[in-house]
C-alpha cells in the first residue's frame, strides 16, 4: 500500500521551501544565512516526506476504526521514524539555530518577511516535534496492535 503525505502538510512544506528559495537569492549576510538554512532543511524535509509524514494519511481511516491488513505496509515507515527520531530532533535544533542567524540577518537588512519566515519555520519544527512525529509513530503502534503484528 502506498501512503501519500497529506496535502495540507505537503503544501506547507512547499511554501516554506519557496520562501527560503527566495531568501537564498538575497545578497550579503541574509542570503548566506538563507543558504545555510536551506542546506540543513532540504535533506531534512526529504526524510520527512519519505517516512515521517506519509503515515499520517491513515489518520482519517483509523479515526473511523477502519484498519485493513494492507495498512501493515505503514510499519516500515513508522519503524524508520522511531529509529531516526533522535536524529530528526537533532536536525531540528540545527535548523532552528540557523534560523536564529537568518532572523538576525533579516532584521539587520530590514527584511521582515524573512524574520516572519524564521518564526514560522521554528513553530513548524515545534509542531512536528510535539504533534506530527508522535502522531505518525502512534499510527504505526495502532496498526500493529489492531492487526496483532509484533
DRENDO-1510 file (C-alpha; in Angstrom, 1 decimal, always signed):
<recs>
REC; n; res; u; v; w
REC; 1; UNK; +0.0; +0.0; +0.0 .
REC; 2; UNK; +1.3; +3.5; -0.9 .
REC; 3; UNK; +0.9; +6.4; +1.5 .
REC; 4; UNK; +0.8; +10.0; +0.4 .
REC; 5; UNK; +1.8; +12.9; +2.6 .
REC; 6; UNK; -1.5; +14.7; +3.5 .
REC; 7; UNK; -1.9; +17.6; +1.0 .
REC; 8; UNK; -2.0; +20.3; +3.7 .
REC; 9; UNK; +1.4; +19.2; +5.1 .
REC; 10; UNK; +2.9; +18.9; +1.6 .
REC; 11; UNK; +1.6; +22.4; +0.7 .
REC; 12; UNK; +3.1; +23.8; +3.9 .
REC; 13; UNK; +6.5; +22.3; +3.1 .
REC; 14; UNK; +6.3; +23.6; -0.4 .
REC; 15; UNK; +5.5; +27.1; +0.8 .
REC; 16; UNK; +8.4; +27.1; +3.3 .
REC; 17; UNK; +10.8; +25.9; +0.6 .
REC; 18; UNK; +9.6; +28.6; -1.8 .
REC; 19; UNK; +10.1; +31.4; +0.7 .
REC; 20; UNK; +13.5; +30.0; +1.6 .
REC; 21; UNK; +14.4; +29.8; -2.1 .
REC; 22; UNK; +13.7; +33.5; -2.5 .
REC; 23; UNK; +15.9; +34.1; +0.6 .
REC; 24; UNK; +18.8; +32.3; -0.9 .
REC; 25; UNK; +18.8; +34.9; -3.7 .
REC; 26; UNK; +19.3; +37.8; -1.3 .
REC; 27; UNK; +22.7; +39.3; -1.1 .
REC; 28; UNK; +25.1; +39.5; +1.8 .
REC; 29; UNK; +24.7; +38.0; +5.2 .
REC; 30; UNK; +20.9; +37.4; +4.6 .
REC; 31; UNK; +21.5; +35.4; +1.5 .
REC; 32; UNK; +24.3; +33.4; +3.2 .
REC; 33; UNK; +22.2; +32.7; +6.2 .
REC; 34; UNK; +19.3; +31.5; +4.0 .
REC; 35; UNK; +21.7; +29.2; +2.1 .
REC; 36; UNK; +22.8; +27.8; +5.4 .
REC; 37; UNK; +19.2; +27.1; +6.4 .
REC; 38; UNK; +18.5; +25.5; +3.0 .
REC; 39; UNK; +21.4; +23.2; +3.3 .
REC; 40; UNK; +20.1; +21.9; +6.5 .
REC; 41; UNK; +16.4; +22.0; +5.7 .
REC; 42; UNK; +16.3; +20.3; +2.3 .
REC; 43; UNK; +17.6; +16.9; +3.3 .
REC; 44; UNK; +15.6; +17.0; +6.4 .
REC; 45; UNK; +12.4; +17.7; +4.5 .
REC; 46; UNK; +13.2; +14.8; +2.2 .
REC; 47; UNK; +13.4; +12.5; +5.1 .
REC; 48; UNK; +10.1; +13.8; +6.5 .
REC; 49; UNK; +8.4; +13.3; +3.1 .
REC; 50; UNK; +9.9; +9.8; +2.8 .
REC; 51; UNK; +8.8; +8.3; +6.1 .
REC; 52; UNK; +7.6; +10.8; +8.8 .
REC; 53; UNK; +4.6; +12.4; +7.0 .
REC; 54; UNK; +3.1; +9.7; +4.8 .
REC; 55; UNK; +1.8; +7.6; +7.8 .
REC; 56; UNK; -0.5; +10.5; +8.7 .
REC; 57; UNK; -2.5; +9.7; +5.5 .
REC; 58; UNK; -4.1; +6.9; +7.5 .
REC; 59; UNK; -5.4; +9.1; +10.4 .
REC; 60; UNK; -8.8; +9.6; +8.9 .
REC; 61; UNK; -9.4; +5.9; +8.4 .
REC; 62; UNK; -8.0; +4.9; +11.7 .
REC; 63; UNK; -10.2; +7.6; +13.5 .
REC; 64; UNK; -13.2; +5.8; +12.0 .
REC; 65; UNK; -12.0; +2.4; +13.2 .
REC; 66; UNK; -11.0; +1.2; +9.7 .
REC; 67; UNK; -7.9; -1.0; +9.9 .
REC; 68; UNK; -7.0; -3.3; +7.0 .
REC; 69; UNK; -4.2; -5.8; +6.6 .
REC; 70; UNK; -2.7; -3.6; +3.8 .
REC; 71; UNK; -2.0; -1.0; +6.4 .
REC; 72; UNK; +0.8; -3.1; +7.8 .
REC; 73; UNK; +2.9; -1.6; +5.0 .
REC; 74; UNK; +3.0; +1.6; +7.1 .
REC; 75; UNK; +5.0; -0.1; +9.7 .
REC; 76; UNK; +8.2; +0.1; +7.7 .
REC; 77; UNK; +7.8; +3.9; +7.7 .
REC; 78; UNK; +6.8; +4.3; +11.3 .
REC; 79; UNK; +9.6; +2.0; +12.5 .
REC; 80; UNK; +12.1; +4.0; +10.4 .
REC; 81; UNK; +10.8; +7.2; +12.0 .
REC; 82; UNK; +11.0; +5.8; +15.5 .
REC; 83; UNK; +14.6; +4.7; +14.8 .
REC; 84; UNK; +15.5; +8.1; +13.4 .
REC; 85; UNK; +13.6; +10.2; +15.9 .
REC; 86; UNK; +16.7; +11.4; +17.8 .
REC; 87; UNK; +18.5; +12.3; +14.6 .
REC; 88; UNK; +15.4; +14.2; +13.3 .
REC; 89; UNK; +15.2; +16.2; +16.6 .
REC; 90; UNK; +18.9; +17.0; +16.4 .
REC; 91; UNK; +18.4; +18.2; +12.8 .
REC; 92; UNK; +15.6; +20.4; +14.0 .
REC; 93; UNK; +17.9; +22.0; +16.6 .
REC; 94; UNK; +20.5; +22.7; +13.9 .
REC; 95; UNK; +17.8; +24.2; +11.7 .
REC; 96; UNK; +16.5; +26.4; +14.5 .
REC; 97; UNK; +20.0; +27.6; +15.3 .
REC; 98; UNK; +20.5; +28.5; +11.7 .
REC; 99; UNK; +17.1; +30.2; +11.6 .
REC; 100; UNK; +18.2; +32.4; +14.5 .
REC; 101; UNK; +21.1; +33.6; +12.4 .
REC; 102; UNK; +18.8; +34.1; +9.4 .
REC; 103; UNK; +16.4; +36.2; +11.6 .
REC; 104; UNK; +19.2; +38.4; +12.9 .
REC; 105; UNK; +20.5; +38.9; +9.3 .
REC; 106; UNK; +16.9; +39.7; +8.1 .
REC; 107; UNK; +16.5; +42.2; +10.9 .
REC; 108; UNK; +19.7; +43.9; +10.0 .
REC; 109; UNK; +18.6; +44.0; +6.3 .
REC; 110; UNK; +15.1; +45.2; +7.4 .
REC; 111; UNK; +13.5; +42.3; +5.5 .
REC; 112; UNK; +10.7; +41.4; +7.8 .
REC; 113; UNK; +9.4; +38.7; +5.6 .
REC; 114; UNK; +12.4; +36.6; +6.4 .
REC; 115; UNK; +12.1; +37.3; +10.1 .
REC; 116; UNK; +8.5; +36.1; +9.9 .
REC; 117; UNK; +9.7; +33.1; +7.9 .
REC; 118; UNK; +12.2; +32.1; +10.6 .
REC; 119; UNK; +9.5; +32.4; +13.2 .
REC; 120; UNK; +7.1; +30.3; +11.1 .
REC; 121; UNK; +9.6; +27.6; +10.4 .
REC; 122; UNK; +10.7; +27.5; +14.1 .
REC; 123; UNK; +7.0; +27.0; +15.0 .
REC; 124; UNK; +6.7; +24.4; +12.2 .
REC; 125; UNK; +9.6; +22.4; +13.8 .
REC; 126; UNK; +8.0; +22.6; +17.2 .
REC; 127; UNK; +4.7; +21.3; +15.8 .
REC; 128; UNK; +6.4; +18.4; +14.2 .
REC; 129; UNK; +8.2; +17.5; +17.5 .
REC; 130; UNK; +5.0; +17.8; +19.6 .
REC; 131; UNK; +2.4; +16.6; +17.2 .
REC; 132; UNK; +3.4; +15.3; +13.8 .
REC; 133; UNK; +6.1; +12.8; +14.7 .
REC; 134; UNK; +4.3; +11.4; +17.7 .
REC; 135; UNK; +1.1; +11.0; +15.7 .
REC; 136; UNK; +3.0; +9.2; +12.9 .
REC; 137; UNK; +4.5; +6.8; +15.4 .
REC; 138; UNK; +1.1; +6.2; +17.0 .
REC; 139; UNK; -0.3; +5.4; +13.6 .
REC; 140; UNK; +2.2; +2.5; +13.4 .
REC; 141; UNK; +1.5; +1.4; +17.0 .
REC; 142; UNK; -2.2; +1.4; +16.4 .
REC; 143; UNK; -2.0; -0.6; +13.2 .
REC; 144; UNK; +0.4; -3.0; +14.8 .
REC; 145; UNK; -1.8; -3.5; +17.9 .
REC; 146; UNK; -5.1; -3.7; +15.9 .
REC; 147; UNK; -3.7; -6.3; +13.5 .
REC; 148; UNK; -1.7; -8.2; +16.0 .
REC; 149; UNK; +1.6; -7.6; +14.2 .
REC; 150; UNK; +4.6; -7.8; +16.5 .
</recs>
